[in-house]
């Protein structure tokens, strides 16, 4: 009779240990846990068949199973080993992580450091630049007519910049290794290609400070810069002449001369 009771107790305990429903309910509440089977294999959160592994307990009536673990490391430290499926899954996951990290590194390498872009600069000068002057004939000889002059001009420029994402020790020190994030700033230089009012290529150049914002995961960016520029071929009226003056000169090109003119600019550019 004692033997039969012992066998009955063993059946009850074993039945409790091999309840699939109990395992499923427990793993729903602890979805990130690892579970070890009788072969000492560790099944992770994404492993198939883990719901069929029985929960085991040190003592009957315990609430916490002794074959579940919060992390993969704890399961292995308890003598377990990863399943083939888990090893393959982690290998794929590691490969994806490496690819993503490489992609991010390539993006940061392109965005930070030295790069270049094409853009449009809006410039301003204090003294107007004369772009069109003529001589109107009359009984007294001729009248100087300034047909067009401007203080504001738009210029297409190519720029080169040096980006980091820190505010102090920009060029040297610890900041020199800062190459991550979606925002950068640093110095830039630019040279004009073409512009309104007859700007000659390469006649305009400038420098200043630029900030950039990544627009995709390839390191391409939108940038905005503020700086100082020089127009080395700015056309001006000669000091002795002004609009409306009478003159005996018949060639309007003799009324103007070229000189360096400085001003400020705001530049929008893009790297691609």
C-alpha positions as CSV (number, residue, x, y, z in Angstrom):
1,X,0.0,0.0,0.0
2,X,2.9,2.3,0.8
3,X,4.5,1.6,-2.6
4,X,1.2,2.4,-4.4
5,X,1.0,5.8,-2.6
6,X,4.5,6.6,-3.6
7,X,3.9,5.7,-7.2
8,X,0.7,7.8,-7.1
9,X,2.6,10.8,-5.7
10,X,5.3,10.4,-8.3
11,X,2.7,10.3,-11.1
12,X,1.1,13.5,-9.7
13,X,4.4,15.3,-9.4
14,X,5.5,14.1,-12.9
15,X,2.2,15.2,-14.3
16,X,2.6,18.6,-12.8
17,X,6.1,18.9,-14.2
18,X,5.1,17.9,-17.8
19,X,2.2,20.2,-18.2
20,X,2.5,22.0,-21.5
21,X,-0.1,24.6,-20.5
22,X,1.8,25.5,-17.4
23,X,5.0,26.0,-19.4
24,X,3.1,28.2,-21.9
25,X,1.6,30.3,-19.2
26,X,4.9,30.8,-17.5
27,X,6.7,31.7,-20.6
28,X,4.0,34.2,-21.6
29,X,4.7,36.0,-18.4
30,X,8.5,35.6,-18.8
31,X,8.9,35.9,-22.6
32,X,12.5,36.9,-22.5
33,X,13.6,33.9,-20.3
34,X,15.7,30.9,-21.5
35,X,14.5,27.4,-20.6
36,X,16.6,24.3,-20.4
37,X,15.4,20.8,-21.3
38,X,16.6,17.4,-20.0
39,X,19.3,17.3,-22.6
40,X,20.8,20.5,-21.1
41,X,19.9,22.5,-24.2
42,X,19.0,26.2,-23.7
43,X,16.0,27.5,-25.7
44,X,15.8,31.2,-26.2
45,X,12.8,33.5,-26.6
46,X,12.6,32.8,-30.4
47,X,13.4,29.1,-30.3
48,X,10.7,26.7,-31.5
49,X,9.4,24.0,-29.3
50,X,10.2,25.7,-26.0
51,X,6.6,25.6,-24.9
52,X,6.7,21.8,-24.9
53,X,9.6,21.7,-22.4
54,X,8.4,20.8,-18.9
55,X,9.0,23.0,-16.0
56,X,10.9,21.4,-13.2
57,X,11.2,22.3,-9.6
58,X,13.6,21.6,-6.8
59,X,10.7,20.8,-4.4
60,X,7.1,20.0,-5.1
61,X,5.1,23.1,-4.4
62,X,7.8,25.6,-5.4
63,X,6.6,28.6,-7.4
64,X,9.8,29.2,-9.3
65,X,11.1,26.5,-11.8
66,X,14.7,25.6,-11.6
67,X,15.2,25.2,-15.4
68,X,14.3,28.7,-16.5
69,X,16.9,31.6,-16.6
70,X,16.6,35.3,-17.1
71,X,19.5,35.4,-19.6
72,X,21.4,33.2,-21.9
73,X,24.5,33.6,-19.8
74,X,22.8,32.2,-16.7
75,X,21.5,29.2,-18.6
76,X,25.0,28.4,-19.9
77,X,26.5,28.9,-16.5
78,X,24.0,26.4,-15.1
79,X,25.6,23.8,-17.5
80,X,23.4,24.3,-20.5
81,X,24.3,24.8,-24.2
82,X,22.6,26.7,-27.0
83,X,20.5,24.8,-29.5
84,X,21.6,24.6,-33.1
85,X,18.6,26.8,-34.0
86,X,19.6,29.4,-31.3
87,X,23.2,29.4,-32.5
88,X,22.1,30.0,-36.1
89,X,19.6,32.7,-35.1
90,X,22.3,34.5,-33.1
91,X,24.7,34.2,-36.0
92,X,22.2,35.8,-38.3
93,X,21.4,38.5,-35.7
94,X,25.1,39.2,-35.2
95,X,25.6,39.4,-39.0
96,X,22.7,41.9,-39.2
97,X,24.2,43.9,-36.3
98,X,27.6,44.0,-38.0
99,X,26.0,45.1,-41.3
100,X,24.1,47.8,-39.5
101,X,27.1,49.0,-37.6
102,X,29.2,49.0,-40.8
103,X,26.4,51.0,-42.6
104,X,26.3,53.5,-39.8
105,X,30.2,53.8,-39.7
106,X,30.2,54.4,-43.5
107,X,27.4,57.0,-43.0
108,X,29.3,58.8,-40.2
109,X,32.6,58.6,-42.2
110,X,31.0,60.4,-45.1
111,X,29.1,63.0,-42.9
112,X,31.8,63.8,-40.5
113,X,35.3,65.1,-41.2
114,X,36.1,66.7,-44.6
115,X,33.4,66.7,-47.2
116,X,32.0,69.0,-50.0
117,X,28.7,70.1,-51.3
118,X,27.0,72.2,-53.9
119,X,24.8,75.1,-52.9
120,X,23.4,78.5,-53.3
121,X,24.7,81.6,-51.4
122,X,22.7,84.7,-50.8
123,X,25.1,87.7,-50.5
124,X,24.9,91.2,-49.2
125,X,27.3,94.2,-49.7
126,X,27.1,97.7,-48.2
127,X,28.1,99.4,-51.4
128,X,26.0,98.5,-54.4
129,X,27.7,96.7,-57.3
130,X,27.0,98.3,-60.7
131,X,26.1,95.7,-63.3
132,X,24.7,97.9,-66.1
133,X,25.6,101.5,-67.0
134,X,25.0,103.4,-70.2
135,X,25.4,107.0,-71.6
136,X,22.3,108.7,-72.8
137,X,23.0,111.2,-75.6
138,X,21.7,114.7,-75.3
139,X,22.6,118.3,-76.5
140,X,25.2,118.6,-73.8
141,X,27.0,115.4,-74.8
142,X,25.7,112.6,-72.6
143,X,24.1,111.7,-69.3
144,X,25.4,108.8,-67.2
145,X,22.6,106.3,-66.5
146,X,23.1,103.5,-64.0
147,X,20.5,101.0,-65.3
148,X,21.1,98.3,-62.7
149,X,22.9,98.0,-59.4
150,X,22.4,95.7,-56.5
151,X,23.4,94.9,-52.9
152,X,21.9,91.4,-52.9
153,X,22.9,88.6,-55.2
154,X,22.5,84.8,-55.5
155,X,25.6,82.8,-56.4
156,X,25.9,79.1,-57.0
157,X,28.9,77.9,-55.1
158,X,30.8,74.7,-54.3
159,X,31.9,74.4,-50.7
160,X,34.1,72.2,-48.6
161,X,33.5,71.8,-44.9
162,X,34.9,70.0,-41.8
163,X,32.2,68.6,-39.5
164,X,32.3,67.4,-35.9
165,X,29.4,67.1,-33.4
166,X,31.0,68.6,-30.3
167,X,31.2,72.3,-29.3
168,X,34.6,72.4,-27.6
169,X,38.1,71.3,-28.8
170,X,36.7,71.1,-32.3
171,X,40.0,70.5,-34.1
172,X,42.0,68.8,-31.5
173,X,41.7,66.7,-28.3
174,X,39.0,64.2,-27.5
175,X,36.5,65.9,-29.9
176,X,38.7,64.8,-32.9
177,X,37.3,61.2,-32.4
178,X,33.7,62.3,-32.3
179,X,32.1,60.8,-35.5
180,X,28.6,59.9,-34.7
181,X,25.1,61.4,-34.7
182,X,22.9,63.1,-37.2
183,X,24.1,66.7,-36.5
184,X,27.5,68.3,-37.3
185,X,29.1,71.7,-37.5
186,X,32.4,73.2,-38.4
187,X,34.2,75.7,-40.7
188,X,33.7,75.8,-44.4
189,X,35.2,77.5,-47.5
190,X,33.4,78.2,-50.8
191,X,34.1,79.4,-54.3
192,X,31.5,80.8,-56.8
193,X,30.7,79.0,-60.0
194,X,28.0,81.2,-61.5
195,X,25.6,83.8,-60.4
196,X,23.1,86.5,-61.4
197,X,24.3,89.9,-62.8
198,X,27.2,88.4,-64.8
199,X,29.3,87.0,-62.0
200,X,32.4,85.3,-63.5
201,X,33.2,81.8,-62.4
202,X,35.8,81.6,-59.6
203,X,35.7,85.3,-59.0
204,X,33.9,85.0,-55.7
205,X,35.1,83.1,-52.6
206,X,34.2,83.0,-49.0
207,X,34.5,81.2,-45.6
208,X,32.5,80.8,-42.5
209,X,30.7,78.4,-40.2
210,X,28.3,75.7,-41.3
211,X,25.9,73.3,-39.6
212,X,24.7,70.1,-41.2
213,X,21.9,67.6,-40.7
214,X,21.8,64.1,-42.1
215,X,18.9,63.5,-44.4
216,X,19.5,59.7,-45.0
217,X,21.5,56.7,-43.8
218,X,24.1,57.2,-46.5
219,X,25.6,60.3,-44.9
220,X,24.0,62.8,-47.3
221,X,23.0,66.0,-45.6
222,X,21.4,69.4,-45.8
223,X,23.7,72.2,-44.7
224,X,23.4,75.9,-43.9
225,X,26.4,78.3,-43.4
226,X,27.0,81.9,-42.5
227,X,30.1,83.7,-43.5
228,X,32.1,86.4,-45.1
229,X,32.8,86.6,-48.9
230,X,34.9,88.5,-51.4
231,X,33.9,89.4,-54.9
232,X,37.3,90.0,-56.6
233,X,35.7,91.4,-59.8
234,X,33.0,93.7,-58.4
235,X,32.2,96.5,-60.9
236,X,31.9,100.1,-59.5
237,X,31.4,103.5,-60.9
238,X,34.6,105.6,-60.9
239,X,34.8,108.0,-58.0
240,X,34.3,111.1,-60.1
241,X,31.1,109.8,-61.7
242,X,27.5,109.2,-60.4
243,X,24.1,108.4,-61.8
244,X,22.7,111.5,-63.7
245,X,26.0,113.3,-64.2
246,X,26.8,114.9,-67.6
247,X,29.8,113.5,-69.4
248,X,31.7,113.9,-72.6
249,X,32.7,110.2,-72.6
250,X,31.1,108.1,-75.2
251,X,32.3,104.7,-74.1
252,X,30.4,103.5,-71.0
253,X,33.1,100.9,-70.1
254,X,35.3,103.9,-69.2
255,X,32.9,104.8,-66.4
256,X,33.5,101.7,-64.3
257,X,36.3,99.7,-62.8
258,X,36.8,96.4,-61.0
259,X,37.8,96.1,-57.4
260,X,37.5,93.7,-54.5
261,X,34.2,94.0,-52.6
262,X,33.5,92.3,-49.3
263,X,30.2,91.3,-47.7
264,X,28.3,88.7,-45.8
265,X,26.6,85.6,-47.1
266,X,24.2,82.8,-46.1
267,X,24.6,79.6,-47.9
268,X,22.5,76.5,-48.3
269,X,24.2,73.4,-49.6
270,X,23.7,69.7,-50.0
271,X,26.1,66.7,-49.9
272,X,25.3,63.7,-52.0
